[in-house]
Amino acid sequence: MSDALAQLEADVRADLARIAHPGAAWLEPKTGPDGNVALDVLIIGAGQSGIAIGFGLMRSRVSNFLLIDKAEKGKEGPWLTYARMPTLRSPKDYTGPDLDIPSLTYQSWHEARFGKESWQQLSLILREHWAEYLLWLRRAIGLPVANRCELMEIAPASDGLLAARVKHAAGAETFYARKIVLATGQEGMGDWMIPEPLRDLPAGSVATVADDIDFESLRGKRVAVIGAGASAFDNAATALEAGAAHVHLLCRRVQIQVIQPYRWLTFRGFLRHLSDLDDAWRWRFMRKILEMREGFPQATYDRCARHANFTLHEGAPLEAVRQTAGGVALQTPRGMVMADFVICGTGIDMKFSGRGELSRFAGNIATWADRYQPPENERNARLGRFPYLADDYAFTERVQGETPWIQDIHLFAIASTMSFGPSGSSINAMTTAVPKLVNGLTRGLFRADVERHWASLGAYDVPQAVVARPARTMGEQR
């Protein structure tokens, strides 16, 4: 470790010590069915959101928690796996997992790692550097993380606890916890979509943008990318750079989306208080934003457009697909496109039953369609499938009383978007969204123990001062 990084970590410890008030422990251990102490909070996912949530719990004096992640250490989140852009798209001065502690910001880490001049010259953060920063952050604040642990199922246990069945290298294990947070990023409540016409293609000829694609094998091949968001362009560019013979990008819109609504909404009022609005306003805002979809920056487009063998097809939704001797034939209103390999950048659908960890209660998770019926001209079936969350990011029941224990399962992922705005997987919302979630977690933990706290107050008898009675004078004696 460099002297500058060592000094930064010393500064972090000093900063956290200065703001430790109130430092009193307030949670008592709770024994699980296995006789061991249950966790107060189990966080699923140790990427940027999981790290920020764990840090928020530490600052709230909740110390008995654990983060688990199915990836190996350093491969949490998309940064070193399916993120195929050179840099983050967020401006370099966006803060997030630091939770407003200056010494924990990316800027502080970058300056300690590469120097202040490097920061001044930096345009956008390299994704490899962001991944390295996140590993440093979790080490600097001392987060407990277990890697290569995959959540298989959540079920109710005795005494108000939840049971999380987890698979790891040594076999299977059950963790008991009072609260579970699903900080599962882009996945969360569904799976990456493959449009219906493509689902019968051989597995070797179609993939999603989140799959482990062997781009070198696409050298000399014709590639079609379905979708026109930033991730679709990233995959098209990666294929072009790997030597694909031609890459076609199919955009269903007549005119490609170049406006980025997430830049508009990055202000405190919206990020902090969208969830305080009534359902009609929340639906109206998020329908407008999510139907626009995310735009892409100029550099992302230029990365593709600089290749003469790149073709953008606007107004070309996929109508039909058939496998032929000459490859995959993709029918669009603008004509036929031939490809050897197809990449789907069409996003994630909400399909709770497809998530094994949710299988026990998937049918009773309330959706927006269950709770709110918008006017005819504002309806959107896809958005209606998003989960309808409580004000602490907890699941709510479709049928009250069937699975009351799901109120202790909290979702902080892309699927929380309809209820809270871009709070589950976005850097821009983290400094307002994570404290809201953490406050909800600690509120639930406090309320569950309110009788114990009341009894503790009644038994509290620690004197703050000793009152000495003055001795009587001789004249006062009788």
Secondary structure as UniProt FT lines:
FT   HELIX           3..18
FT   TURN            33..34
FT   STRAND          39..44
FT   HELIX           48..59
FT   TURN            60..61
FT   STRAND          65..69
FT   TURN            73..74
FT   TURN            79..82
FT   TURN            92..93
FT   TURN            97..100
FT   HELIX           102..104
FT   HELIX           106..114
FT   HELIX           116..121
FT   HELIX           127..141
FT   STRAND          145..147
FT   STRAND          150..156
FT   HELIX           158..160
FT   STRAND          162..168
FT   TURN            169..170
FT   STRAND          171..185
FT   TURN            186..187
FT   STRAND          190..192
FT   HELIX           196..198
FT   TURN            199..200
FT   HELIX           203..205
FT   STRAND          206..208
FT   TURN            209..210
FT   HELIX           215..218
FT   TURN            219..220
FT   STRAND          222..226
FT   HELIX           230..241
FT   TURN            242..243
FT   STRAND          246..250
FT   HELIX           261..264
FT   HELIX           268..273
FT   HELIX           274..276
FT   HELIX           279..292
FT   HELIX           298..305
FT   TURN            308..309
FT   STRAND          310..313
FT   TURN            314..315
FT   STRAND          320..324
FT   TURN            325..326
FT   STRAND          327..332
FT   TURN            333..334
FT   STRAND          335..339
FT   STRAND          341..344
FT   STRAND          348..350
FT   HELIX           352..354
FT   HELIX           356..358
FT   TURN            359..361
FT   HELIX           362..364
FT   HELIX           368..371
FT   HELIX           376..378
FT   HELIX           381..384
FT   TURN            391..392
FT   STRAND          394..395
FT   TURN            400..401
FT   HELIX           404..408
FT   STRAND          409..413
FT   HELIX           414..416
FT   HELIX           417..420
FT   TURN            428..429
FT   HELIX           430..448
FT   HELIX           450..459
FT   HELIX           474..476
//
